[in-house]
Amino acid sequence: MAAIYLRHSKHGLKVACSSLEADADKLNGWVEYDPNVPIQEPEKLGEPDFLKPDPVPDPIPEPVPDPVPDTGPKVAPRPKVKSKAKAK
């Protein structure tokens, strides 16, 4: 019984015990390799953009209320009127 060495980009390395097992694994993304030949690591491409945090947006400034122009006629306050209470 020959050992068949397989590698997978996600799952790592494994040894298949039969050619039927190795053939089934190859259909699932496993690749046969020779353990006597060093594996060359692919060049690192950096972190994918979807894993990077979103940039922090600038804070939204508080709205400054517009001064309301004082328009319209000026109305004098009503004079205070003394109440006429009935005396007993």
C-alpha positions as CSV (number, residue, x, y, z in Angstrom):
1,M,0.0,0.0,0.0
2,A,1.6,3.3,-1.1
3,A,1.1,6.6,0.7
4,I,-0.1,9.4,-1.5
5,Y,0.7,12.9,-0.2
6,L,-1.9,15.6,-0.8
7,R,-2.1,19.3,0.0
8,H,-4.9,21.7,0.1
9,S,-4.8,25.5,0.2
10,K,-7.3,25.7,3.1
11,H,-6.9,22.4,4.9
12,G,-3.2,21.8,4.8
13,L,-1.5,18.5,4.2
14,K,-2.7,14.9,4.4
15,V,-1.8,11.4,3.4
16,A,-4.2,9.2,1.4
17,C,-3.9,5.5,1.9
18,S,-5.3,4.4,-1.4
19,S,-5.6,5.7,-4.9
20,L,-9.4,5.7,-4.7
21,E,-9.2,8.0,-1.6
22,A,-6.6,10.3,-3.4
23,D,-8.8,10.5,-6.5
24,A,-11.9,11.5,-4.4
25,D,-9.8,14.1,-2.6
26,K,-8.5,15.5,-5.8
27,L,-12.1,16.2,-6.9
28,N,-12.4,18.3,-3.7
29,G,-9.4,20.5,-4.4
30,W,-6.5,18.4,-3.0
31,V,-3.3,18.3,-5.1
32,E,-0.8,15.5,-5.0
33,Y,2.8,16.5,-4.1
34,D,6.2,14.9,-3.5
35,P,7.3,15.3,0.2
36,N,10.9,15.2,-0.9
37,V,10.6,18.4,-2.9
38,P,10.3,21.6,-0.8
39,I,7.0,23.5,-1.2
40,Q,7.5,27.1,-2.4
41,E,5.2,29.5,-0.6
42,P,3.3,31.9,-2.9
43,E,4.2,35.5,-2.7
44,K,2.2,37.3,-0.1
45,L,-0.3,39.7,-1.6
46,G,-1.2,41.5,1.5
47,E,-4.5,41.7,3.4
48,P,-7.7,41.7,1.2
49,D,-9.6,45.0,1.2
50,F,-12.7,43.4,2.7
51,L,-10.7,42.5,5.8
52,K,-9.5,46.1,6.4
53,P,-11.6,48.3,8.7
54,D,-13.7,51.0,7.2
55,P,-12.1,54.4,7.4
56,V,-13.4,56.5,10.2
57,P,-15.6,59.3,8.7
58,D,-15.0,62.9,9.7
59,P,-17.3,63.9,12.5
60,I,-20.4,65.8,11.3
61,P,-20.2,69.4,12.6
62,E,-23.0,70.6,14.7
63,P,-25.4,72.8,12.7
64,V,-25.2,76.5,13.6
65,P,-28.6,78.1,13.8
66,D,-29.1,81.0,11.4
67,P,-29.9,84.2,13.3
68,V,-33.6,85.0,12.7
69,P,-33.9,88.5,11.5
70,D,-36.1,90.6,13.7
71,T,-38.7,91.6,11.2
72,G,-42.3,92.6,11.5
73,P,-44.0,95.4,13.4
74,K,-43.0,96.1,16.9
75,V,-45.9,95.7,19.3
76,A,-45.8,97.5,22.6
77,P,-46.6,95.3,25.6
78,R,-50.2,95.6,27.0
79,P,-50.4,97.9,30.0
80,K,-51.4,96.3,33.2
81,V,-54.9,97.0,34.1
82,K,-55.9,97.1,37.8
83,S,-58.7,94.8,38.4
84,K,-61.9,96.3,39.7
85,A,-62.7,94.0,42.5
86,K,-66.1,94.5,44.1
87,A,-65.8,95.6,47.7
88,K,-68.0,94.1,50.2
